[in-house]
């Protein structure tokens, strides 16, 4: 008659399975190589992502520097136009183009304005 011993010792069976699981999870040389390859691949992806981001930022920086140079040139050209427009020679030429002539001394009139009278303290009290 055959007796099934497995049913009588469940604790020993669980212990045996636990030791087998640990042995299964132990890394041998091939598994170390696979783990190292996966880690290397992840680090390479991170490095590639950072390199791409850095390249994009460099491209944006170059565009912004080009835009800054163009704006500085435009600013300089506008400053030159402003200084030319404010020159006395240009003002005189525009006046002549509008049929204006210089003012004569007999056309000068002075207007004097008296300073405002100081406010009294009693006027402001309710």
Residue frames relative to the residue before (quaternion, step in Angstrom):
aa qw qx qy qz dx dy dz
X 1.0000 0.0000 0.0000 0.0000 0.00 0.00 0.00
X 0.2980 -0.7737 0.5409 0.1410 3.50 -0.91 0.96
X 0.1737 -0.7722 0.6063 0.0771 3.51 -0.94 0.93
X 0.3467 -0.7280 0.5568 0.1993 3.55 -0.90 0.95
X 0.2423 -0.8114 0.5197 0.1134 3.57 -0.30 1.25
X 0.5537 0.6420 -0.3952 0.3536 3.57 1.08 -0.57
X 0.6738 0.5090 -0.3111 0.4360 3.58 0.90 -0.76
X 0.6736 0.5187 -0.3050 0.4291 3.58 1.11 -0.50
X 0.7809 0.2916 -0.1493 0.5319 3.60 1.15 -0.46
X 0.0119 0.8399 -0.5426 0.0067 3.67 0.50 1.06
X 0.6071 0.5513 -0.3657 0.4401 3.62 1.08 -0.56
X 0.6592 0.4875 -0.3147 0.4783 3.57 0.96 -0.80
X 0.6334 0.5225 -0.3384 0.4597 3.58 1.02 -0.69
X 0.6474 0.5077 -0.3167 0.4720 3.60 0.98 -0.82
X 0.6377 0.5187 -0.3224 0.4694 3.57 1.01 -0.81
X 0.6524 0.5115 -0.3126 0.4637 3.58 0.95 -0.82
X 0.6580 0.4954 -0.3128 0.4730 3.61 0.97 -0.80
X 0.6323 0.5354 -0.3311 0.4516 3.56 1.03 -0.76
X 0.6707 0.4720 -0.3022 0.4858 3.60 0.94 -0.77
X 0.6278 0.5165 -0.3445 0.4695 3.58 1.07 -0.59
X 0.6277 0.5363 -0.3329 0.4556 3.59 1.03 -0.76
X 0.6526 0.5014 -0.3166 0.4717 3.58 0.94 -0.83
X 0.6486 0.5065 -0.3150 0.4728 3.56 1.01 -0.79
X 0.6381 0.5290 -0.3211 0.4581 3.58 1.09 -0.72
X 0.7198 0.4452 -0.2516 0.4694 3.56 0.99 -0.81
X 0.4956 0.6420 -0.4480 0.3762 3.60 1.18 -0.17
X 0.3577 -0.7426 0.5310 0.1968 3.52 -0.96 0.91
X 0.1798 -0.7448 0.6314 0.1191 3.55 -0.85 0.95
X 0.7917 -0.3403 0.2114 0.4613 3.60 -1.25 -0.09
X 0.6728 0.5033 -0.3008 0.4511 3.61 0.91 -0.87
X 0.6725 0.4853 -0.3001 0.4714 3.56 0.98 -0.81
X 0.5952 0.5386 -0.3618 0.4740 3.60 1.11 -0.60
X 0.6502 0.5195 -0.3125 0.4580 3.55 0.96 -0.86
X 0.6535 0.4990 -0.3132 0.4753 3.60 0.96 -0.84
X 0.6510 0.5083 -0.3162 0.4667 3.61 0.93 -0.87
X 0.6547 0.4994 -0.3161 0.4713 3.60 0.94 -0.83
X 0.6448 0.5166 -0.3246 0.4605 3.61 0.99 -0.78
X 0.6489 0.5067 -0.3186 0.4697 3.60 0.98 -0.81
X 0.6559 0.4981 -0.3109 0.4744 3.60 0.92 -0.86
X 0.6452 0.5135 -0.3152 0.4698 3.59 0.98 -0.86
X 0.6502 0.5125 -0.3189 0.4614 3.60 0.97 -0.81
X 0.6499 0.5090 -0.3176 0.4666 3.60 0.98 -0.81
X 0.6623 0.4907 -0.3071 0.4757 3.58 0.93 -0.86
X 0.6331 0.5241 -0.3322 0.4629 3.59 1.05 -0.70
X 0.6460 0.5113 -0.3205 0.4675 3.58 1.01 -0.78
X 0.6361 0.5146 -0.3271 0.4729 3.57 1.00 -0.79
X 0.6626 0.5009 -0.3009 0.4686 3.57 0.92 -0.89
X 0.6488 0.5146 -0.3132 0.4649 3.58 0.98 -0.81
X 0.6409 0.5216 -0.3179 0.4648 3.57 1.01 -0.78
X 0.6699 0.4868 -0.3004 0.4733 3.56 0.94 -0.86
X 0.6353 0.5232 -0.3319 0.4610 3.58 1.01 -0.75
X 0.6504 0.5110 -0.3124 0.4671 3.59 0.98 -0.81
X 0.6561 0.5011 -0.3084 0.4725 3.55 0.99 -0.84
X 0.6491 0.5139 -0.3119 0.4661 3.57 1.01 -0.81
X 0.6405 0.5129 -0.3259 0.4695 3.59 1.00 -0.77
X 0.6434 0.5156 -0.3205 0.4663 3.58 0.99 -0.80
X 0.6623 0.4940 -0.3082 0.4716 3.58 0.94 -0.83
X 0.6284 0.5280 -0.3339 0.4636 3.59 1.05 -0.70
X 0.6396 0.5146 -0.3179 0.4743 3.57 1.01 -0.80
X 0.6573 0.4969 -0.3068 0.4765 3.59 0.95 -0.85
X 0.6372 0.5267 -0.3267 0.4581 3.58 1.00 -0.80
X 0.6431 0.5143 -0.3218 0.4673 3.59 0.97 -0.83
X 0.6488 0.5102 -0.3182 0.4663 3.59 0.97 -0.83
X 0.6659 0.4980 -0.3055 0.4639 3.59 0.95 -0.85
X 0.6430 0.5096 -0.3297 0.4672 3.60 1.01 -0.73
X 0.6289 0.5184 -0.3303 0.4761 3.60 1.04 -0.75
X 0.6551 0.5056 -0.3057 0.4709 3.55 0.96 -0.87
X 0.6312 0.5292 -0.3320 0.4596 3.59 1.02 -0.77
X 0.6540 0.5070 -0.3216 0.4603 3.60 0.93 -0.86
X 0.6493 0.5115 -0.3190 0.4637 3.59 0.97 -0.81
X 0.6606 0.5009 -0.3067 0.4675 3.58 0.96 -0.83
X 0.6381 0.5132 -0.3323 0.4680 3.59 1.02 -0.72
X 0.6322 0.5134 -0.3335 0.4749 3.61 1.03 -0.74
X 0.6520 0.5075 -0.3114 0.4693 3.57 0.94 -0.88
X 0.6368 0.5266 -0.3234 0.4611 3.57 0.99 -0.84
X 0.6597 0.5030 -0.3080 0.4658 3.58 0.94 -0.86
X 0.6524 0.5033 -0.3218 0.4665 3.59 0.98 -0.81
X 0.6596 0.4962 -0.3109 0.4711 3.60 0.99 -0.77
X 0.6189 0.5272 -0.3446 0.4694 3.60 1.05 -0.69
X 0.6410 0.5170 -0.3192 0.4689 3.59 1.03 -0.80
X 0.6496 0.5052 -0.3174 0.4713 3.60 0.95 -0.85
X 0.6473 0.5223 -0.3174 0.4554 3.58 0.98 -0.82
X 0.6847 0.4724 -0.3012 0.4662 3.58 0.85 -0.89
X 0.6360 0.5086 -0.3397 0.4706 3.60 1.05 -0.65
X 0.6638 0.5067 -0.3069 0.4566 3.59 0.99 -0.82
X 0.7064 0.4500 -0.2655 0.4775 3.60 1.09 -0.60
X 0.4824 0.6680 -0.4554 0.3372 3.61 1.18 -0.06
X 0.5908 -0.6083 0.4042 0.3431 3.57 -1.07 0.74
X 0.6159 0.5529 -0.3492 0.4394 3.58 1.03 -0.70
X 0.6686 0.4842 -0.2975 0.4796 3.61 0.93 -0.86
X 0.6368 0.5187 -0.3337 0.4626 3.58 0.98 -0.79
X 0.6502 0.5049 -0.3139 0.4731 3.59 0.97 -0.83
X 0.6546 0.5094 -0.3176 0.4595 3.59 0.95 -0.81
X 0.6547 0.4957 -0.3177 0.4741 3.61 0.98 -0.74
X 0.6299 0.5308 -0.3317 0.4599 3.57 1.02 -0.76
X 0.6632 0.4858 -0.3072 0.4793 3.59 0.95 -0.82
X 0.6332 0.5265 -0.3336 0.4590 3.59 1.04 -0.71
X 0.7061 0.4150 -0.2469 0.5179 3.61 1.17 -0.57
X 0.4826 -0.6907 0.4030 0.3574 3.60 1.33 0.30
X 0.3864 0.6806 -0.5183 0.3447 3.57 0.90 0.92
X 0.1452 -0.7754 0.6068 0.0979 3.53 -1.22 0.52
X 0.6297 -0.5449 0.3711 0.4108 3.60 -1.14 0.44
X 0.5340 -0.6316 0.4695 0.3090 3.52 -1.19 0.62
X 0.3321 -0.7265 0.5665 0.2022 3.57 -1.06 0.78
X 0.6411 -0.5577 0.3538 0.3909 3.62 -1.13 0.51
X 0.6563 0.5072 -0.3452 0.4391 3.63 1.00 -0.56
X 0.6210 0.5356 -0.3518 0.4514 3.62 1.24 -0.17
X 0.5265 0.6457 -0.4018 0.3800 3.58 1.26 -0.18
X 0.0283 0.7698 -0.6366 0.0369 3.56 -0.93 0.94
X 0.2239 -0.7720 0.5838 0.1138 3.54 -0.91 0.96
X 0.1383 -0.7657 0.6241 0.0718 3.54 -1.01 0.81
X 0.1431 -0.7773 0.6074 0.0793 3.56 -0.80 0.99
X 0.1658 -0.7734 0.6083 0.0661 3.51 -0.98 0.90
X 0.3865 -0.7227 0.5276 0.2235 3.53 -0.80 1.05
X 0.5140 -0.6309 0.4692 0.3429 3.58 -1.04 0.69
X 0.5754 -0.5967 0.4127 0.3776 3.61 -1.06 0.56
X 0.5312 -0.6309 0.4654 0.3214 3.53 -1.11 0.74
X 0.5141 -0.6430 0.4587 0.3344 3.58 -0.98 0.76
X 0.4526 -0.6831 0.5054 0.2703 3.56 -1.01 0.81
X 0.3701 -0.7250 0.5342 0.2280 3.54 -0.99 0.82
X 0.5959 -0.6014 0.4097 0.3396 3.55 -1.18 0.66
X 0.6506 0.5266 -0.3349 0.4328 3.63 1.01 -0.71
X 0.6162 0.5577 -0.3606 0.4234 3.61 1.09 -0.50
X 0.7170 0.4520 -0.2577 0.4639 3.59 1.09 -0.55
X 0.5978 0.5661 -0.3804 0.4213 3.61 1.16 -0.26
X 0.4535 -0.7133 0.4599 0.2721 3.62 -0.92 0.79
